[in-house]
Amino acid sequence: MLTRPEDLSNPPKTGFFSHIFQDRSEIRVKNQLDESEPFQKLCEACRRGDLKTVQDLIVSPGGVNLNAVDRFDNLPLTLASLCGHYEVVELLLESGAVCERDTFQGERILYNALNSRIRNLLLQYDYSQSIDPAQPWAAHITTLLSREPLDTTDIVVTATTTTGLETAFHLHRFMLSAHSPYFRRKLSLPLPTSTNEQNPKKTIRLSQNFSSRAFEAAVKYIYLGEVSAAPSSDKELMANIERLSKHLEIPELWRLLLANTPKLRRQLRSEGLKRAQERMEEWMRENVLKKRVVVRKSQVGQIKVFPGNDSFADVLIRSDEPDWRDADADREAEEEEEEEDYLVHIYPTHKSLLRSEFFTAMFTSPFLEGLPTAPTSPLPIIPLPLPASTLPYLLLHLYFETPTPPPLQHSLSLLYTSDHLFLDRLKSKCAQVIATAPNDLPFHIHDVIRAAWATRAPRLEAFGAKYIAERLEDFLPDPEFAELVAESAGRIKGRQETDTIELVDDIRYYLNERFRMRVEDNLGFCGNGEEVEVEVGEVDRSLETEKGHVYEELLGRIDALLEGLKLDA
Amino acid sequence: MNRSRGKIRPPRRGLATDHVDFDEYWEVLAQSLREIYAKNASHLSFEEVYRNAYKLVLKKHGDRLYGNVKKLVGEHLQMVAVNDRRTVGTKFLERLKFVWEDHQLCMGMMKEVLMYMDRVFCADHKIPSIYVSCMGLFRDHILRHPEYNIGNALNSVIMDQIKMERDGDIINRATIRACVYMLEGLYETEEELEDQKVYLTSFEKNFILASEVFYQKEGEQLLRDCDAATYLRKVDKRLKEEYSRCHDTLSVLTEPKIMKVVDQQLIDANINDVMEMEGSGLQFMLDNDRYEDLKLVYELISRVDSEKRSLKKKMCARLVTMGKESSATIVSEEKVANNITLVAIRWVDEVLALKDKYENIWERSFDRDKGIQAAMTRAFTDFINDFDRSPEFISLFIDENLRKGLKGKTESEVDAVLDKALTLFRYIADKDVFERYYKKHLSRRLLMNRSVSHDAEKQMIGKFKMEVGFAFTGKFEGMFKDMNISEEMTSEFKRLSQESDNNYKKGVELSVQILTSTFWPVGGGTSDHPCIFPLEIRAVRDSFTQYYLDRHSGRRLDWRPDMGTADVRATFKGKRHELNVTTYGMVILMAFSELSSGGTLSFEEIQTITSIPEQDLVRNLQALAVAPKTRVLIKKPMSRDIRLTDVFAVNEEFSSKFMRIRIGVVATNRAETEQERRDTDEKTERYRGATIEAALVRIMKQRKLISHTELVNEVLTQMASRFNPDLTMIKKRIESLMEREYMERAEGERQVYRYIA
């Protein structure tokens, strides 16, 4: 057998993996213009309703892109349904042509369909998938194979091609371990250390029973790429993949390849994504969360974890803030927190899953953290400014984009952290959790408002104003509230006399809402416009009701407060 | 109060309310940034530096942080500027490159640790990111340093280097490239507008100006020192150099601009002078087929003028001169040479050679440019029409080929020759004149049965038809039709005669060619060609006349003894010969056959017996009595000329080894004599007048009311494929039609005509 060492040590960075990344977005992004001869034939056949030609073209060796457009922007599906060829439409849909509602092309196909029989058929195959929240995570996993901008792979699996050459797959041990029970067992055993100085990555060789193309399919599957059986793929390869999927104990791969309708494939794929998330969760709870180390802050320096650890971790993350405590529980405990030497939690983690520009910049920078780790030196420990008990929720988000929202009590802390690390999705999740919280907040509303300002979360700002408006009587005497108002006023740079104070405006608005309800009915017709609504819904001050009285009084007290602050609004 | 107060928890520790002392944090941060400058980043923790900056921004110290970073960077740059002010030349470039790359590297690192400030503070306040604004600092503190003015120094160093390279030295392109990259990476303002690159605003302008001066001088010098070909090659080389300079040394942004400079200074300004260079200019290149040089001329001119006007003009002028020259030589030769046909063929060959030559140039050097092709066509048209013999000559050329030249040639060769003729035909403006000549030549070929191949004839006519349409070839085709009908009639007449007369075989065998007089260029009727036929002949003639008029009543049949031929059997010294003579010849010989042996006839007697016109008689007698090989008559006195006083007798001593002897009449020159030409011209004029009148009436009939200009234009378009009508002629025809009351001026409107039905 021929081996080409240079192939292993210096594998192509984009090589055969490159097309994986196109697959995923291809269909959804934009229908490509295709002027190739087969495609033109296909369009012509769709016009004429030539079922046989369409069939032949679809199964032809080169294949033909069913979701491309001709130079008049027509999809084959558009043509077939416009010309009323039911069978052709059915064949196209069966073969993977996409008709998505809420897209220009999709709506156009539906609108153009010659009769309702065809329209119903199209609707049956409608593929208007709401954006899967796990998509960004899946996309990230797929890009790991490109090893750009940061190469985090830590194992090389070599497989033999049909021509007897060796292909090297640069992969992540934690990915293999998480997704294939076979690899989990295999990787838990100590591996022979690589003798190659320049390439310290461990290398294992795949049994020669399996071809590199079969393994490529498995890798794509594990890394959540698009795997589909090309109609041309030979029986031998298919048999090989079948055996491999049993060997690696990933039977879903084989099931996915067997799926013969696009609909079924889509279904399996989305189920597969869910299962991948579950497996990742299971694995990371076992190998990351459970492997945490708890020490006093002063002892952090003594914790040393080396490359080659059981979790395959390549970086450690630690909490760098005293833990959040229930204030009601113990005043003294709070005092104790003042103490510098609080407990910190350290987790073994993987650079590749710290999905944030912050970390990418850090690990690719020429700073300390960006230096390559020697196999013999301990892994760097990165402190993150959040309490120990909050840290796992950050990791859950990063590792598999957990659909479970973080607990309310950790949300404020996470809100800051996600802002700090540019994790926008986590940030809005946190804001969502706080803004929909039941009445008793575990933290002071002033802090929520300040956090909203600091992290630029308008939704939370509004929530805070509403929260205060509903309990204004309680806040008015509080000097801290006056401070908050002053802060809000200060937020507008070079403030003019006549400028408004946002917070006060918001409070007034929600105060109005609070007292408005009853009056509305009397006023009858309401316009559609928001402005009109506010006007119409204005509290009728002239009514000498109890409500009106309270409302008047509260407004007066706000003005008084502002006067006290020498503010005018 | 306590109701809700109880639920409100103490503030989160750490961030929200912690007091952050700016100076304290900044001091740490500043130290870290200095470490970055000192290349000690690997000892710094990214997380720590980042968190420091993060806290300052979170605590609303963004503006101070931003300002302080700028100040720190500015101070550093000023220090760098002071250190670097003394380097010169390439060292200077290298040093600057190093400083710039270092700045970029450090700024890249700072940008990353200050990412939170960029994202939050800068975005909120809509100010440029710290990276952008520090690039601006580099521009202001290094390049535009008020004392050292490094930017200007840089410009002049780069320009010196380029000057050196243009003069043939080797320079370090990579270093310059690096400095240009720097200029390209810097902008005048922090909006970083693409057209506000420092490269464009401060360097490129000067560079272009300097280049203009350089190339202006170079252009003048080259014009003085080089011949045309060298000049062109030098320019081409310069263009390539500038191209590669823009791609390897400077910026591609400059490419179009510098190219324009070269185009203007070296091409536009001088190309006319270059083309006119004595002994090496355009004329020399054209005459000597310098394809490479011409290609360069073409390419360079295309750069400055997409129409290539000057090239076209000069080339056409040369072409016309050449054409006219050859016409002039031919005309002068014609006076000496007596075979006009040869002269005509020479002329056609020369024109064709000229065409081939220029077509070759066009193909190989001018990139098959459509505009140039059109100009060439115009030039050919010009000089061919300028030469008034061209229609005749071209027709003669075809005649010669159809008579002799095409013998034994393959179909494709024939086609090629015919196509050549056709290309020349296309250039002729007065197609009617050509038609007249062609008709004449064709009729002679047909009647004398001289044509090599009827297929070739038909092919030629087919080509004409494709070119100018049916109207043009109608008469030619009519001539062919006549020939066919005649054949049929001859055989039918023969059949009928045999049936009615058993003795037919002993009589005269008649073969007729009946010509429709409008198709054929034969003027006059019987009266113009008087001839008294011998009795036997007369009988046959009358019998045929009877036969013909029976079949076609209302036609007139004229006999043309001047055009036919006859086979006559004669016995000399016991040997029988068959003499092929003209009809007149036959009549003359018949007159002798009635004489007793040894009898004589004088010229006048012959004339009385036959009443053949004197001129024809002279020519025929010349053939019979003077030409040495066919001397069946003898003449007294023996001389070359025929005089009215000569006496003729049968030459009993005549002998020939051939059984069949052709006695041709001394042909009138196939090319025209002066007299004939004048006749032809006159005929042409008459014919044109009639054609124009016909067109006028056709148009008037259709339009009823038409303005003068419209009418004239309409006539011009209708006549275009036949000839170029003279405007005065059209006017005259209009006048004449008005006189004859075919049309009139519309009342009140001077320029409008009305048709009178």
Contacts between the chains, C-beta under 8 A, distances in Angstrom:
chain1	res1	chain2	res2	distance
A	321	B	13	6.8
A	321	B	14	4.9
A	322	B	13	5.9
A	322	B	14	7.6
A	324	B	12	7.1
A	324	B	13	7.8
A	327	B	9	4.8
A	327	B	10	4.7
A	328	B	9	7.7
A	334	B	10	7.1
A	337	B	13	6.8
A	357	B	115	7.3
A	358	B	50	7.3
A	358	B	115	7.2
A	361	B	46	7.5
A	361	B	112	4.5
A	361	B	115	6.3
A	362	B	46	4.5
A	362	B	47	6.7
A	362	B	50	7.6
A	362	B	112	8.0
A	365	B	41	7.5
A	365	B	46	5.4
A	365	B	109	6.5
A	365	B	112	5.6
A	365	B	113	7.9
A	366	B	41	4.8
A	366	B	42	6.2
A	366	B	109	6.4
A	367	B	41	5.1
A	367	B	42	6.8
A	367	B	44	5.3
A	367	B	45	6.7
A	367	B	46	3.9
A	367	B	49	7.4
A	367	B	109	7.4
A	367	B	113	7.7
A	368	B	41	7.9
A	368	B	42	6.1
A	368	B	43	6.5
A	368	B	44	6.0
A	368	B	45	5.0
A	368	B	46	6.6
A	369	B	45	6.7
A	369	B	46	4.9
A	369	B	47	6.7
A	370	B	46	6.9
A	371	B	42	5.8
A	382	B	47	5.5
A	383	B	47	6.3
A	384	B	47	7.8
A	385	B	14	6.6
A	385	B	15	7.2
A	385	B	51	6.5
A	412	B	12	6.0
A	413	B	12	6.5
A	416	B	15	5.7
A	420	B	51	8.0
A	420	B	54	5.9
A	420	B	116	7.1
A	422	B	115	7.9
A	422	B	119	7.0
A	439	B	7	7.8
A	440	B	7	4.6
A	441	B	7	6.7
A	441	B	8	7.4
A	441	B	9	7.7
A	442	B	9	5.7
A	443	B	8	7.7
A	443	B	9	5.0
A	443	B	11	7.3
A	443	B	12	6.1
A	444	B	8	4.7
A	444	B	9	5.9
A	444	B	10	7.1
A	444	B	11	5.5
A	445	B	8	6.7
A	446	B	11	7.3
A	447	B	11	4.9
A	447	B	12	5.7
A	447	B	16	5.1
A	447	B	17	7.8
A	450	B	16	5.4
A	450	B	17	7.8
A	451	B	16	6.6
A	454	B	15	7.9
A	454	B	16	7.7
A	454	B	58	5.5
A	456	B	120	7.3
A	456	B	124	7.6
A	471	B	4	5.1
A	474	B	1	5.9
A	474	B	3	7.3
A	474	B	4	4.6
A	474	B	5	6.5
A	477	B	1	7.7
